[in-house]
Amino acid sequence: MEAIIYIAHGSRREAANEKFRFFIKKVMEQSSAAIQAYGYLEHAEPSINQAIERCIEQGADEIKVVPVFLLPGIHTNIDIPVELEKYQNIVCHYGKPLGVDDIMTEILVTRLAEAGFAKREDEMVLLVGHGSRVPEAAVEFEKLAKRLAVKIGRAVHTAYLTTSPFYYETAERLLGQKVYILPHFLFSGGYNIKIKKELDKTDGMIFCSPVGFDDKLISLIEKRTSEVGNDHKLSDYVKA
């Protein structure tokens, strides 16, 4: 019997984990799968192992694993697959992160509009991501930025928290202009506080809400789940 498991990163802040639980339960309610579970990579329970065990207890011998992560990275390409490889008696089909999609672009456009972005000539956007040692993450991030730039008709710059170009350095280069800081994060909290604290006194910076667990993501997760098939090999992701 087939099961679906949705995996999130997890947060040290219980309020953030509760937001994911509330959101993913809505995803599960719309699915026809008989067996479903969710788990966290770290900082919270149920863990990935606990989620898998729950599915096995309900009779699952084949599992679709959907990483609820924005972009590929060490967690999606290595950490999660390593946990899945522990279960040699279960067939695991591993999906892709949310990635680049019109739905994601639409959410980003909404976040800009909420902050007052009006597509004026004196406005530009700084899209801020976490950053990753996996080159594929930067490639996908730039694709997303280009899609957003086309959609809004304004320049979209990119920067990161943990890798170059860093957000504070890029913001400094944009001084004197009206810049919308757009955080590309699911979990709101520490990262957003850090960015706002760092740039709050910088003239011209306007802070947008992060992507968060927007209801529009339900359709995107359903799409990623439907893409998981027998041709997805776990070993391919481990080597990525």
C-alpha positions as CSV (number, residue, x, y, z in Angstrom):
1,M,0.0,0.0,0.0
2,E,1.3,3.5,-0.9
3,A,1.7,6.3,1.6
4,I,2.6,10.0,1.3
5,I,5.0,11.7,3.7
6,Y,5.5,15.5,3.7
7,I,8.8,16.6,5.2
8,A,9.5,20.1,6.5
9,H,12.7,21.5,8.0
10,G,11.4,22.2,11.5
11,S,12.0,25.2,13.7
12,R,13.2,25.8,17.2
13,R,10.1,28.0,17.6
14,E,7.1,25.9,18.3
15,A,4.8,28.6,16.9
16,A,6.4,28.1,13.5
17,N,6.1,24.3,13.7
18,E,2.4,24.8,14.5
19,K,1.9,26.9,11.4
20,F,3.3,24.0,9.3
21,R,1.1,21.5,11.0
22,F,-2.0,23.6,10.4
23,F,-1.0,24.1,6.8
24,I,0.0,20.5,6.0
25,K,-3.2,19.1,7.5
26,K,-5.1,21.1,4.9
27,V,-2.9,19.6,2.2
28,M,-3.6,16.1,3.6
29,E,-7.4,16.7,3.7
30,Q,-7.4,17.4,0.0
31,S,-5.5,14.3,-0.9
32,S,-7.1,10.9,-1.7
33,A,-4.2,8.9,-0.3
34,A,-5.3,6.4,2.4
35,I,-2.1,6.8,4.4
36,Q,-0.4,10.1,5.0
37,A,2.0,11.6,7.5
38,Y,4.3,14.5,8.0
39,G,7.6,14.9,9.7
40,Y,10.4,17.3,10.5
41,L,14.1,17.0,9.5
42,E,15.2,18.6,12.8
43,H,14.1,20.7,15.8
44,A,10.7,19.1,16.1
45,E,8.6,15.9,16.1
46,P,7.4,13.8,14.6
47,S,10.8,13.1,13.0
48,I,11.2,11.6,9.5
49,N,11.8,8.2,11.1
50,Q,8.7,8.5,13.3
51,A,6.6,9.5,10.2
52,I,7.9,6.5,8.2
53,E,7.2,4.1,11.1
54,R,3.6,5.4,11.4
55,C,3.0,4.7,7.8
56,I,4.5,1.2,8.0
57,E,2.3,0.5,11.0
58,Q,-0.7,1.4,8.8
59,G,0.4,-1.1,6.2
60,A,2.5,1.0,3.8
61,D,5.2,-0.8,1.8
62,E,5.7,2.1,-0.7
63,I,6.1,5.7,0.2
64,K,6.1,9.0,-1.8
65,V,8.3,11.5,0.1
66,V,7.6,15.1,-0.7
67,P,10.1,17.7,0.7
68,V,8.3,20.9,1.6
69,F,11.4,23.0,1.0
70,L,11.7,26.1,-1.2
71,L,14.8,25.1,-3.1
72,P,17.2,22.2,-3.5
73,G,20.1,22.1,-1.0
74,I,22.0,20.0,1.4
75,H,18.9,19.1,3.3
76,T,16.9,17.9,0.3
77,N,19.8,16.4,-1.6
78,I,21.6,14.6,1.2
79,D,20.1,14.8,4.7
80,I,16.6,13.6,3.9
81,P,17.7,10.8,1.5
82,V,20.2,9.5,4.1
83,E,17.3,9.1,6.5
84,L,15.2,7.3,3.9
85,E,18.0,4.9,2.9
86,K,17.7,3.3,6.4
87,Y,14.5,1.7,5.2
88,Q,15.6,-1.0,2.7
89,N,12.4,-2.9,2.9
90,I,10.3,0.1,1.8
91,V,10.2,1.4,-1.7
92,C,10.7,5.2,-1.4
93,H,9.9,7.6,-4.3
94,Y,11.5,10.9,-3.6
95,G,10.0,14.2,-4.9
96,K,11.4,17.6,-5.7
97,P,11.2,20.8,-3.5
98,L,8.7,23.5,-4.4
99,G,11.3,25.2,-6.7
100,V,10.4,27.6,-9.5
101,D,6.8,27.7,-10.5
102,D,4.1,30.3,-11.5
103,I,2.4,29.7,-8.2
104,M,5.5,30.7,-6.3
105,T,5.9,33.8,-8.5
106,E,2.3,34.7,-7.8
107,I,2.9,34.5,-4.0
108,L,5.9,36.8,-4.3
109,V,4.0,39.3,-6.3
110,T,1.3,39.3,-3.6
111,R,3.9,39.9,-0.8
112,L,5.2,42.9,-2.7
113,A,1.7,44.3,-3.2
114,E,1.0,43.9,0.5
115,A,4.0,46.0,1.2
116,G,2.9,48.8,-1.1
117,F,4.9,47.9,-4.3
118,A,3.3,49.7,-7.2
119,K,5.7,48.9,-10.1
120,R,7.0,52.5,-10.2
121,E,10.3,53.4,-11.9
122,D,11.9,54.3,-8.6
123,E,11.1,50.9,-7.1
124,M,13.2,47.7,-7.2
125,V,13.2,44.4,-5.3
126,L,15.9,42.5,-3.3
127,L,14.9,38.8,-3.1
128,V,16.7,37.3,-0.2
129,G,17.3,33.5,0.2
130,H,19.1,31.4,2.7
131,G,21.9,30.3,0.4
132,S,23.3,26.8,-0.2
133,R,26.5,25.0,-1.0
134,V,24.6,23.2,-3.7
135,P,25.1,25.1,-7.0
136,E,21.6,24.0,-8.2
137,A,20.0,26.1,-5.5
138,A,21.5,29.4,-6.8
139,V,20.5,28.5,-10.4
140,E,16.9,27.9,-9.3
141,F,16.9,31.1,-7.3
142,E,18.1,33.2,-10.2
143,K,15.4,31.6,-12.4
144,L,12.8,32.6,-9.9
145,A,14.1,36.1,-9.7
146,K,14.0,36.4,-13.5
147,R,10.4,35.2,-13.6
148,L,9.5,37.7,-10.9
149,A,11.2,40.6,-12.7
150,V,9.3,39.8,-15.9
151,K,6.0,39.7,-13.9
152,I,6.5,43.0,-12.2
153,G,8.5,44.8,-14.9
154,R,11.1,46.0,-12.4
155,A,14.7,45.0,-11.5
156,V,14.9,42.1,-9.0
157,H,18.3,41.7,-7.3
158,T,19.2,38.5,-5.4
159,A,21.2,38.0,-2.2
160,Y,21.6,35.5,0.6
161,L,21.9,35.0,4.3
162,T,24.8,32.5,4.4
163,T,26.5,32.8,1.1
164,S,27.8,35.6,-1.2
165,P,26.4,37.9,-2.3
166,F,25.2,38.7,1.2
167,Y,22.0,40.7,1.6
168,Y,23.5,43.5,3.7
169,E,26.3,44.1,1.1
170,T,23.8,44.1,-1.8
171,A,21.5,46.5,0.1
172,E,24.4,48.8,0.7
173,R,25.0,49.0,-3.1
174,L,21.4,49.9,-3.6
175,L,21.4,52.9,-1.2
176,G,19.5,55.9,-2.4
177,Q,16.8,53.8,-4.1
178,K,13.5,52.5,-2.9
179,V,14.1,48.8,-2.3
180,Y,11.6,46.1,-1.3
181,I,13.3,43.4,0.8
182,L,11.5,40.2,-0.1
183,P,12.4,37.2,2.1
184,H,12.2,33.8,0.3
185,F,11.5,31.8,3.5
186,L,8.8,29.4,4.6
187,F,9.4,29.7,8.3
188,S,9.1,33.3,9.5
189,G,11.1,34.1,12.6
190,G,14.8,34.5,13.3
191,Y,16.0,35.1,9.7
192,N,13.5,37.8,9.1
193,I,14.2,39.5,12.4
194,K,18.0,39.4,11.6
195,I,17.4,41.0,8.2
196,K,15.1,43.7,9.5
197,K,17.5,44.5,12.4
198,E,20.4,44.8,10.0
199,L,18.7,47.0,7.5
200,D,16.0,48.8,9.5
201,K,18.0,52.0,9.7
202,T,19.0,51.9,6.1
203,D,17.1,54.6,4.1
204,G,14.7,53.4,1.4
205,M,14.3,49.8,2.6
206,I,10.8,48.4,2.8
207,F,10.2,45.0,4.3
208,C,7.8,42.5,2.9
209,S,6.4,39.4,4.6
210,P,8.1,36.1,3.8
211,V,6.5,33.5,1.5
212,G,5.3,31.6,4.5
213,F,2.8,28.7,4.4
214,D,0.5,30.5,1.9
215,D,-2.7,28.5,1.0
216,K,-1.6,28.9,-2.7
217,L,1.2,26.4,-1.9
218,I,-1.3,23.7,-1.5
219,S,-1.8,23.4,-5.2
220,L,2.0,23.5,-5.7
221,I,2.5,20.6,-3.2
222,E,-0.2,18.6,-4.9
223,K,1.6,19.2,-8.2
224,R,5.0,18.1,-6.8
225,T,3.3,15.0,-5.2
226,S,1.8,14.0,-8.6
227,E,5.2,14.3,-10.2
228,V,6.7,11.7,-7.9
229,G,6.6,8.3,-9.8
230,N,8.4,5.0,-10.2
231,D,11.1,6.7,-12.3
232,H,12.3,8.7,-9.2
233,K,15.4,7.0,-7.8
234,L,16.5,7.9,-4.3
235,S,20.1,7.4,-5.2
236,D,19.9,10.1,-7.9
237,Y,19.1,12.7,-5.3
238,V,21.8,11.5,-2.9
239,K,24.4,12.0,-5.6
240,A,23.0,15.5,-6.6
